[in-house]
Each structure stands twice: as structure tokens, then as C-alpha cells.
Amino acid sequence: MTRFQGKVAIITGSSSGIGAATALLFAKEGAKVTITGRKQHGLEATKKAILGAGVCSDDVNTVQADVTDAHERERIISSTIQKFGRLDILVNNAGGTFLSPDGSAGLKASTDLLKKTMDVNVYSVVELIQLARPYLVLSKGEIVNVSSIAGLPTAAALDQMMRAVAIELIAEGVRVNNVSPGGVMTNIAQNSGVSDEVAAKFYATYARNPFEVPSGRIAQPSEIATVIAFLADRSQSSYIVGQTIVADGGSSIVLASNADVPVKETTQF
């Protein structure tokens, strides 16, 4: 299938997880892709997987970059235009959570921690959209942001920001939507400072708890990639504008009821 033939896509955070799976899927379906992330070895692994699927190396642009850096955001866009001459799809997947050194959270955590999280999860998305806008207007392109069902201030900010941006950009022919995953088998926990052992225990316990994931399993990154591809494919989703599509194995159905569940019955790790 080549539904993205002739299209050019940027996928941030594509050195692993959802971003890597999305880049692979888009490339297999005909898109020329810019893969970008902070970890060069991860980008090399993603590129190897893409080339292993039979994609020409000329159709893959690798940019090691930190999306929280203004100059590097500009480099992501400029290198894509320089190499491919256009931009059709922007997938804002890069994101993360950060742990306070003393384990504090919420109002007890430093506001510096909140600012750091906002930089990567919200501000970088807004500024990449600003940089990509003129090229996406020309191509009547697509923007898909990856949010989260987790009750995080930055996820809520990203979801609401998307709605405001979608109203503005649809007037110029550009669609904007979000994908909001639940539990996905990625290394985001380890990147936040959690050990492999604790992360594995959490995933196992989380998946088998019906109060957390009614479907009884954690998603694979490729499953979220298919939702992203659906939203980026105007022939399939043209009337979806400014929406957040939830892919969480049913977790959000039971989140509201968890307030009445005894602590001993909820996920412990």
C-alpha cells in the first residue's frame, strides 16, 4: 500500500517507540520521512528498520535534534525542505515526563520541573507548527500531535491548544488532530529515570488490572502508529478536524470510576 506516495513527513521523537513505528509505517507506505530525536543510535536503528523494509536511503532524512532548542527546531524544518522540497505531514510525537529528584509531584514539585515538561510537550509543538505552517498551507497538509490519557497538565494543555490551532489552520486547508494513547510498550519510563525492573513490573501489573486497562494488555507502538496514519490520510479522515482520538484499551472508560476503588485494588509497583 502506498497511500503516502509523494508525501513528505516529519516525525519527531522517532528514535524509538511510537515515533519510530510511525516513521517506519509512513516510509513503507510511500512517504519520504525526516526522522528526528535526541539519540543518534536510536535514529540509526529506526533508519535501519526503514531501509530493511525496502525503502530507498534517499527517502530518509535523519536529523539529530532536541525539539526544545529553537535553532534545532529550525534545522528540522529547513533540512526537510532542503532535501525534499516540500512538507505534507507533521507528526509531533516527541515528549516526556520528568521526575523530581526528591520524588515530589503536583504542587509540591518545583515549578522548574513544570516548565521543563511544558517546553518539550507543549511549547516545542507550538513552535514547530509555526515553523511548518507556510509549507503545510502550500501542500494543504496534516498535523498530528501525540498526547496522552494520563492526567498531566501538559497533556491537557496540548489537547486544548490543538483545538485552537485546528480552528485557525483549517481555514487555510490544514487539518490538526491529536492521538491520545494509553499504556504503550515504550522506554518513556526508563527515560524518566525509572529502572528497567520497576518499569517491567509496572507494565505487567498495570496490564492485568481491569481497573486500569479493561482490554488486559499494553499496546505496541505500531498500533498507535496506525491511528496516526489514519489521521494523516485525508482520503480516510478528511472530516475529522480538531479532535483527540483516544487509543487506550479502554482505560479512559474506567478512569472516572477509579476514585471509588480501594487503593489495594489499583496498580501498585
C-alpha positions in Angstrom: 0.0 0.0 0.0 1.4 3.4 -0.9 -1.2 5.9 0.4 1.5 8.4 1.2 3.3 8.2 -2.1 4.7 11.7 -3.0 4.2 13.0 0.6 6.9 14.3 2.9 6.5 13.7 6.6 8.4 14.9 9.7 8.1 12.6 12.8 9.6 14.0 16.0 10.8 11.6 18.7 11.3 8.9 16.1 14.4 7.4 17.7 12.2 4.9 19.5 8.7 3.8 20.4 5.7 5.4 18.8 7.8 7.8 16.7 10.0 5.0 15.3 6.9 2.8 14.5 5.2 5.8 12.8 8.2 6.6 10.7 8.5 3.0 9.6 4.9 2.8 8.7 4.8 6.1 6.7 8.0 5.1 4.8 6.6 1.7 3.9 3.5 3.4 2.6 5.4 5.7 0.3 6.3 8.8 2.3 9.7 10.5 2.3 10.4 10.9 6.0 12.5 13.1 8.3 13.3 11.2 11.4 14.5 13.2 14.4 15.3 12.7 18.0 18.0 13.3 20.6 19.6 9.9 20.5 21.7 9.2 17.4 21.9 5.5 18.0 18.1 5.3 18.2 17.8 7.2 14.9 20.2 4.8 13.3 18.1 1.9 14.5 15.0 3.5 13.1 16.7 4.2 9.7 18.0 0.6 9.6 14.5 -0.7 10.1 13.1 1.6 7.3 15.9 0.6 4.9 15.3 -3.0 5.8 11.7 -2.6 4.6 13.0 -1.8 1.1 12.8 2.0 1.3 15.5 3.9 -0.6 18.0 5.7 1.6 17.4 8.9 -0.4 13.9 8.9 1.1 15.1 9.1 4.7 16.4 12.3 6.2 18.0 11.9 9.7 18.3 14.9 12.0 19.6 14.5 15.5 18.0 17.4 17.4 16.4 18.4 20.6 13.0 19.9 20.0 13.3 22.2 23.0 16.1 24.1 21.2 14.9 26.9 18.9 17.8 26.6 16.5 17.4 22.8 16.3 13.7 23.1 15.6 14.5 25.4 12.7 17.1 22.9 11.5 14.5 20.1 11.4 12.2 22.1 9.1 14.9 23.6 7.0 16.7 20.3 6.4 13.5 18.7 5.3 12.7 21.4 2.8 16.2 21.5 1.5 16.3 17.7 1.0 12.7 17.0 -0.2 11.4 20.4 -1.3 8.1 20.3 0.5 6.3 19.2 3.7 2.9 17.5 3.8 2.7 15.9 7.3 4.0 17.0 10.7 3.8 14.4 13.5 4.6 16.0 16.8 5.4 12.9 18.8 8.4 14.0 21.0 7.5 14.3 24.6 8.4 13.1 28.1 7.8 13.3 31.8 10.4 14.2 34.3 10.9 13.1 37.9 11.7 15.5 40.7 15.0 14.4 42.5 13.1 14.2 45.8 10.1 12.4 44.3 7.7 15.2 44.9 4.8 15.8 42.5 2.0 18.2 41.8 2.0 21.4 43.8 4.9 20.0 45.9 7.2 19.8 42.9 9.4 22.7 41.7 7.8 24.9 39.0 11.1 24.5 37.1 10.0 20.9 36.6 6.7 22.0 35.2 8.4 24.5 32.9 10.8 21.7 31.6 7.8 19.5 30.9 5.9 22.2 29.2 8.9 23.0 27.0 9.0 19.6 25.5 5.3 18.6 25.5 3.7 21.9 24.5 5.9 24.9 23.6 8.0 22.9 21.2 4.9 21.6 19.4 3.5 25.1 19.0 6.8 26.5 17.7 7.3 23.6 15.2 3.8 24.2 13.9 4.6 27.9 13.5 7.7 27.0 11.5 6.0 24.3 9.4 2.9 26.3 8.8 3.8 28.0 5.5 4.8 24.7 3.9 1.8 22.9 5.2 -0.5 25.6 3.9 1.1 25.2 0.4 0.5 21.4 0.5 -2.8 21.5 2.3 -1.2 19.2 4.8 -1.8 17.4 8.1 -0.6 17.8 11.7 -1.0 15.0 14.2 0.1 15.6 17.8 0.7 12.7 20.2 -0.8 13.5 23.6 -1.7 11.1 26.5 -4.7 10.0 28.5 -2.6 10.5 31.7 -3.9 13.3 33.9 -1.0 15.6 33.2 -1.2 19.3 32.9 0.9 19.3 29.7 -1.4 16.7 28.1 -4.5 18.8 28.9 -2.7 21.9 27.6 -1.7 20.1 24.3 -5.3 18.9 23.8 -6.8 22.3 24.2 -4.1 24.1 22.2 -4.7 21.7 19.4 -8.4 22.7 19.2 -7.5 26.4 19.0 -4.8 25.7 16.3 -7.2 23.5 14.4 -9.8 26.3 14.1 -7.2 28.7 12.8 -5.5 26.3 10.3 -8.5 24.6 8.8 -9.3 27.9 7.2 -6.0 27.6 5.3 -6.7 23.9 4.4 -4.5 22.3 7.1 -6.0 19.7 9.4 -4.9 19.3 13.0 -5.8 16.4 15.3 -4.4 14.6 18.3 -3.9 10.9 19.2 -4.1 10.2 22.9 -2.6 6.8 23.8 -2.9 4.9 27.0 -0.3 2.4 28.1 2.2 1.6 25.3 5.3 -0.5 25.4 7.9 2.2 25.0 11.0 3.3 27.0 9.5 6.5 28.3 9.5 5.3 31.9 13.2 4.5 31.7 13.9 7.8 30.1 12.3 9.5 33.0 14.7 7.8 35.5 12.7 4.6 36.3 14.8 1.4 36.3 14.1 -1.4 33.8 13.0 -3.7 36.6 10.5 -1.3 38.0 9.2 -0.4 34.6 8.6 -4.1 33.7 6.8 -4.7 36.9 4.6 -1.7 36.4 3.6 -2.7 32.9 2.8 -6.3 33.9 0.8 -5.2 36.9 -0.9 -2.4 35.0 -2.0 -4.6 32.1 -3.7 -7.2 34.2 -5.7 -4.8 36.3 -9.2 -4.4 34.9 -9.5 -1.1 36.8 -6.6 0.2 34.7 -6.8 -1.5 31.3 -10.0 -3.3 30.6 -8.6 -4.9 27.4 -5.9 -6.6 29.6 -2.8 -5.7 27.7 -0.4 -2.9 26.8 -0.4 -1.5 23.2 2.5 -1.9 20.9 3.9 1.3 19.3 2.7 0.0 15.8 -0.9 0.1 17.0 -0.7 3.8 17.8 1.2 4.4 14.5 -1.8 3.1 12.6 -4.1 5.7 14.3 -1.6 8.5 13.5 -1.5 7.3 9.8 -5.3 7.3 9.7 -5.5 10.9 10.8 -2.7 11.9 8.4 -4.5 10.3 5.5 -7.0 12.8 4.2 -8.6 10.2 1.9 -9.7 8.3 5.0 -10.3 11.0 7.7 -11.0 14.3 5.8 -13.9 15.3 8.0 -12.0 14.8 11.3 -10.8 18.2 12.4 -9.6 19.4 15.9 -10.3 16.0 17.6 -8.4 13.9 20.0 -8.6 10.2 19.1 -8.1 8.0 22.2 -6.4 4.6 21.8 -6.1 3.2 25.3 -7.5 -0.3 25.5 -10.5 1.1 27.4 -8.5 2.8 30.2 -10.3 6.1 29.9 -13.7 4.4 30.4 -12.7 3.3 33.9 -10.6 6.2 35.0 -13.6 8.1 36.5 -14.7 5.1 38.5 -11.2 4.6 40.0 -11.9 7.2 42.6 -14.2 4.7 44.3 -11.8 1.8 44.1 -9.8 0.9 47.2 -6.1 1.6 46.9 -5.2 -2.0 47.4 -7.1 -2.9 44.2 -5.4 -0.3 42.0 -2.0 -0.7 40.4 0.9 -0.9 42.8 4.5 -1.3 41.9 
